[in-house]
């Protein structure tokens, strides 16, 4: 116990420092000013996305950006539904829409990175702008990315804001409410980290980088064998090469993605993201320590009282003999968790207010009191975090019906 407490104290201070740093550095722009035009290649990877591909193509074609400076490249990654026929129709109707069939998909350890590599090779834009086939960007999405490159010419990667596409939260299944809040919090942390000068994470749903910079860092080499990480692992390569990374913090510029269909789908998706932990300690030690502190204070410690209760029920005599130790552990962890909870809630509420999303999470309970879905997220997240961490570390997930090897 003597040796454990200083380690825990280090991780607590490390965690609270970063949450405070994120909040201090967090900002959102009100307006998106006019800008100079750059050649932009929008790259979308699609596999069996017949239900979604028209929506994203229509959204990109409706951008407030000069269409002559915009090309849209869709990588058809072995679709077996009507995706290709839809792409044929759009490529005939719009000269700046192109598509190709991805080669050697089954040989690739990471099909998504394989598709992106092939798409980037044929892209003509100075800027590669990514989103997913099930996402819908706002009309100023392209402009918001170009604006950051214009404001800071040294910028070589830009991360954008993304959220789950849902209406009123009340009435939705709990897994949809949880996903909405959880994804917002992930985006808030990513934004705060980038704006504080410590890029930790991002999402391929809303991401861009200069084409030359992509080749400067060697593309996906070294991380191409991981089934996930076409976004966050590439970002960490940019960090290692001292590339400047920005964030498109414009109120009305973002992408929305379709919600998941159940707890199993959510755990599968998040554990795939968590699988990047296996290489993160090599790519970014600071981010690895931050993730470790998140696991400890957001996942493991909040459920310790339940574990102690289980021990007391299974072995009452042992618990009686060690009661003073158990109580001291509980008291210490209660203080740590309470501190972390205060910092988290303050940061989350601050970010929600900045993005104008506070009212979205509010509702009136049966006792006619106003509450938010943050409390629901706080109760569920410990078990959820532990599950996705271990599922990710041991590759207990699938992506597009494919397991990591």
C-alpha positions in Angstrom: 0.0 0.0 0.0 2.9 2.3 0.8 4.2 2.0 -2.8 0.9 2.0 -4.5 -0.4 5.3 -3.1 2.4 7.5 -4.6 1.9 5.9 -8.0 -1.9 6.5 -7.8 -1.2 10.1 -6.6 1.0 10.6 -9.7 -1.7 9.4 -12.1 -4.3 11.5 -10.3 -2.3 14.7 -10.6 -1.4 13.8 -14.2 -5.1 13.3 -15.0 -6.4 16.4 -13.2 -3.7 18.5 -14.8 -4.6 17.5 -18.3 -8.4 18.0 -17.7 -7.6 21.5 -16.4 -5.3 22.1 -19.4 -8.0 21.0 -21.8 -10.6 23.3 -20.2 -8.1 26.3 -20.1 -7.2 25.8 -23.8 -10.8 25.1 -25.1 -12.3 27.6 -27.5 -14.9 27.7 -30.3 -15.1 30.2 -33.2 -18.4 32.0 -33.8 -17.9 32.8 -37.5 -16.2 31.2 -40.5 -14.6 34.0 -42.6 -14.0 34.0 -46.3 -10.9 32.3 -47.5 -8.6 31.5 -50.4 -9.4 28.4 -52.4 -7.2 25.3 -52.3 -7.5 22.1 -54.3 -9.2 19.6 -51.9 -9.7 15.9 -52.4 -12.5 14.4 -50.3 -11.8 10.7 -49.7 -14.6 8.4 -48.6 -14.1 4.6 -48.0 -17.3 2.6 -48.6 -18.2 -1.1 -48.0 -21.8 -2.1 -48.4 -23.0 1.5 -47.8 -25.9 1.6 -50.3 -28.2 3.0 -47.6 -25.9 5.9 -46.8 -23.6 6.7 -49.7 -26.1 9.0 -51.5 -26.6 11.1 -48.3 -22.9 11.8 -47.9 -22.3 12.4 -51.6 -25.2 14.9 -51.7 -23.8 16.7 -48.6 -20.3 17.0 -50.1 -21.7 18.2 -53.5 -23.7 20.8 -51.6 -20.7 22.5 -50.0 -20.3 26.3 -50.0 -16.8 25.7 -51.5 -15.8 26.3 -55.1 -16.8 23.1 -56.8 -14.0 23.5 -59.4 -11.5 23.2 -56.5 -13.1 20.0 -55.1 -12.8 16.4 -56.1 -14.6 13.5 -54.5 -13.0 10.1 -54.5 -14.9 7.0 -53.2 -13.0 3.8 -52.5 -15.4 1.0 -53.1 -14.0 -1.6 -50.7 -15.4 -4.9 -51.9 -19.1 -3.9 -51.6 -21.6 -6.7 -52.4 -24.7 -4.5 -52.3 -25.9 -1.7 -54.6 -23.0 0.7 -53.6 -21.1 0.4 -56.8 -24.2 1.0 -59.0 -24.9 4.2 -57.1 -21.3 5.3 -57.5 -21.5 4.7 -61.2 -24.6 6.9 -61.5 -23.0 9.7 -59.5 -19.7 9.6 -61.4 -21.5 9.9 -64.7 -23.7 12.8 -63.5 -20.9 14.7 -61.7 -17.5 15.1 -63.3 -15.8 15.7 -60.0 -17.1 12.5 -58.4 -14.7 9.5 -59.0 -14.8 6.0 -57.6 -12.6 2.9 -57.9 -12.7 -0.6 -56.7 -10.1 -1.3 -54.0 -7.5 -4.0 -54.9 -6.1 -6.7 -52.7 -8.5 -6.2 -49.9 -8.3 -9.7 -48.5 -4.5 -9.5 -48.4 -4.4 -6.3 -46.4 -4.1 -6.5 -42.6 -6.0 -3.3 -42.4 -8.6 -3.0 -45.2 -9.4 0.7 -44.3 -5.8 1.8 -44.5 -5.3 -0.2 -47.7 -8.3 1.6 -49.3 -7.1 5.0 -48.1 -3.6 4.4 -49.5 -5.0 3.6 -52.9 -7.3 6.6 -52.8 -4.6 9.1 -51.8 -2.4 7.8 -54.6 -4.8 9.0 -57.2 -5.9 12.2 -55.4 -4.9 15.5 -57.0 -5.7 17.8 -54.1 -3.2 19.5 -51.9 -5.4 18.7 -49.0 -6.9 15.2 -48.3 -10.2 15.5 -46.4 -11.8 12.4 -44.9 -15.2 11.4 -43.7 -17.0 8.1 -43.5 -19.8 6.8 -45.8 -22.3 6.9 -43.0 -21.6 10.5 -42.1 -23.2 13.8 -43.1 -21.1 17.0 -43.1 -22.5 20.5 -42.8 -22.4 22.7 -45.8 -19.3 24.6 -44.6 -17.4 21.5 -43.7 -14.7 21.9 -46.5 -14.4 25.6 -45.8 -13.8 25.0 -42.1 -10.8 22.8 -42.7 -9.3 25.1 -45.4 -9.8 28.1 -43.0 -7.4 26.5 -40.4 -4.7 25.9 -43.0 -5.2 29.6 -44.1 -5.1 31.0 -40.6 -2.0 29.0 -39.7 0.0 28.1 -42.8 2.3 25.8 -40.9 -0.6 23.5 -40.1 -0.3 20.0 -41.7 -3.3 18.2 -40.2 -6.7 19.4 -39.1 -9.2 17.6 -36.9 -12.9 18.4 -37.0 -15.8 18.1 -34.6 -18.2 15.2 -35.0 -21.3 14.0 -33.2 -24.0 11.3 -33.3 -27.0 12.1 -35.5 -30.0 11.8 -33.2 -33.0 13.9 -32.4 -34.5 14.3 -28.9 -32.5 12.1 -26.5 -35.5 11.4 -24.3 -37.3 8.3 -25.5 -34.2 6.8 -27.2 -32.8 3.5 -25.9 -30.2 3.9 -23.2 -27.4 2.7 -25.5 -28.1 5.6 -27.9 -28.2 8.1 -25.1 -25.0 6.8 -23.7 -23.3 6.7 -27.1 -24.3 10.3 -27.8 -22.8 11.6 -24.5 -19.8 9.4 -24.6 -18.8 10.4 -28.1 -19.3 14.1 -27.3 -16.9 13.7 -24.3 -14.3 11.9 -26.5 -14.5 14.8 -29.0 -14.3 17.4 -26.2 -11.1 15.7 -24.9 -9.6 15.5 -28.4 -10.3 19.2 -29.0 -8.9 20.3 -25.7 -5.8 18.3 -26.2 -5.1 19.6 -29.7 -5.8 23.2 -28.7 -3.5 22.9 -25.7 -0.7 21.7 -28.1 -0.9 18.1 -27.1 -2.6 16.2 -29.9 -3.9 12.9 -28.5 -6.7 11.6 -30.6 -9.0 12.3 -33.6 -11.7 10.7 -35.7 -11.6 9.8 -39.4 -15.2 11.0 -39.6 -13.8 14.6 -39.8 -10.1 14.7 -40.5 -7.8 16.3 -43.1 -4.0 16.6 -43.8 -1.8 17.9 -46.5 -1.0 15.3 -49.1 2.7 16.0 -49.0 2.8 15.8 -45.2 1.1 12.3 -45.4 4.1 11.1 -47.5 6.6 13.0 -45.3 5.7 10.8 -42.4 5.6 7.6 -44.5 1.9 7.2 -44.7 0.6 4.2 -42.7 4.0 2.4 -42.6 4.7 0.9 -39.2 1.0 1.0 -38.1 -0.5 -0.6 -41.2 -0.8 -4.0 -39.6 -3.3 -2.7 -37.0 -6.9 -3.2 -38.2 -7.8 0.2 -36.6 -6.0 3.5 -36.3 -6.2 5.0 -39.8 -6.8 8.3 -37.9 -5.3 8.3 -34.4 -2.2 6.3 -35.2 -1.5 8.4 -38.3 -1.9 11.5 -36.1 0.7 10.2 -33.7 3.1 9.8 -36.6 2.5 13.4 -37.4 3.2 14.3 -33.8 6.5 12.3 -33.9 7.5 14.2 -37.0 6.7 17.5 -35.2 3.9 18.3 -37.6 1.5 21.2 -36.6 -2.0 20.0 -35.9 -5.1 22.2 -35.7 -8.8 21.9 -34.8 -11.8 23.2 -36.7 -13.7 24.7 -33.8 -16.5 26.4 -35.8 -19.9 26.3 -34.2 -21.8 25.3 -37.4 -19.1 23.2 -39.0 -19.1 19.5 -38.1 -20.0 16.0 -39.3 -22.8 13.8 -37.9 -22.6 10.0 -38.0 -25.4 7.4 -37.7 -26.1 5.9 -34.2 -25.2 2.3 -33.3 -27.9 -0.4 -33.1 -27.2 -1.8 -29.7 -24.8 -2.4 -26.8 -23.0 -5.2 -28.7 -22.3 -2.9 -31.6 -21.1 -0.1 -29.3 -18.7 -2.3 -27.4 -17.4 -3.8 -30.7 -16.7 -0.3 -32.1 -15.1 1.1 -29.0 -13.0 -1.9 -28.3 -11.6 -1.6 -31.9 -10.6 2.0 -31.1 -9.1 0.8 -27.8 -7.0 -1.7 -29.6 -4.6 1.2 -30.5 -3.4 1.1 -26.9 -1.1 -1.8 -27.9 1.2 0.5 -29.8 0.5 3.9 -28.2 3.2 3.6 -25.5 5.7 3.6 -28.3 4.1 6.3 -30.4 3.1 8.8 -27.6 4.1 8.0 -24.0 2.3 11.0 -22.7 -1.0 9.9 -24.3 -0.5 6.4 -23.1 -0.1 7.7 -19.5 -3.2 9.8 -19.9 -5.2 6.7 -21.2 -3.9 4.7 -18.2 -5.0 7.4 -15.8 -8.5 7.4 -17.5 -8.7 3.6 -17.1 -7.8 3.9 -13.4 -10.0 6.8 -12.3 -12.9 6.5 -14.8 -13.0 2.7 -15.0 -11.3 0.6 -12.3 -11.6 2.6 -9.1 -15.3 3.5 -9.2 -16.2 -0.2 -9.2 -13.8 -1.1 -6.3 -16.5 -0.7 -3.6 -18.6 -3.3 -5.5 -15.6 -5.7 -5.5 -15.0 -5.1 -1.8 -18.7 -5.8 -1.1 -18.4 -9.0 -3.1 -15.4 -10.1 -1.0 -17.3 -9.4 2.2 -20.2 -11.5 1.0 -18.0 -14.4 -0.2 -15.7 -14.4 2.8 -17.1 -12.5 5.8 -14.4 -13.7 8.3 -11.6 -12.4 6.1 -13.4 -9.1 5.6 -13.9 -8.8 9.4 -10.2 -9.3 10.0 -9.2 -6.8 7.3 -12.0 -4.3 7.8 -9.7 -1.4 8.7 -7.7 -1.9 5.5 -10.8 -2.2 3.3 -12.2 1.0 4.9 -9.0 2.9 4.4 -8.8 1.9 0.8 -12.4 2.8 0.2 -11.9 6.2 1.9 -8.8 7.0 -0.2 -10.4 5.9 -3.5 -13.6 7.9 -2.6 -11.5 11.1 -2.4 -9.7 10.4 -5.6 -12.9 9.6 -7.5 -14.7 12.7 -6.1 -11.8 15.0 -7.2 -11.8 13.4 -10.7 -15.6 13.7 -10.9 -15.6 17.4 -10.1 -12.9 18.2 -12.7 -14.7 16.0 -15.3 -18.2 17.5 -14.8 -16.8 21.1 -14.9 -15.0 20.4 -18.1 -17.9 18.6 -19.8 -20.4 21.3 -18.9 -18.0 24.0 -20.0 -17.5 22.3 -23.4 -21.3 21.7 -23.8 -21.9 25.4 -23.2 -19.3 26.5 -25.7 -20.8 24.2 -28.4 -24.3 25.2 -27.5 -25.3 21.6 -26.6 -26.2 22.1 -22.9 -30.0 22.0 -23.5 -29.7 18.9 -25.6 -28.7 16.9 -22.6 -31.2 18.3 -20.2 -34.5 16.7 -19.2 -37.2 16.9 -16.5 -37.4 13.8 -14.3 -40.5 12.3 -12.6 -40.1 14.6 -9.6 -40.2 17.6 -11.9 -36.5 18.3 -11.4 -34.0 19.2 -14.2 -31.3 16.6 -14.8 -28.8 15.8 -17.5 -27.8 12.6 -19.2 -24.2 13.2 -17.9 -25.2 11.4 -14.6 -26.4 8.4 -16.6 -23.0 8.3 -18.4 -21.1 8.6 -15.1 -22.9 5.6 -13.7 -22.4 3.3 -16.8 -19.0 4.4 -17.9 -16.8 2.5 -15.3 -17.9 -1.0 -16.4 -18.0 0.1 -20.1 -14.5 1.5 -19.9 -13.1 -1.7 -18.3 -14.9 -3.9 -20.9 -13.7 -2.0 -24.0 -10.2 -1.7 -22.7 -9.8 -5.5 -22.2 -11.7 -6.3 -25.4 -9.4 -4.0 -27.3 -6.1 -5.3 -25.7 -7.1 -8.9 -26.4 -8.7 -8.1 -29.9 -12.1 -9.4 -28.9 -13.9 -7.4 -31.6 -14.7 -7.4 -35.3 -14.7 -4.7 -38.0 -16.8 -5.3 -41.1 -17.0 -9.0 -40.2 -13.2 -9.2 -39.8 -11.2 -9.9 -36.7 -7.8 -8.4 -35.9 -4.9 -10.8 -36.3 
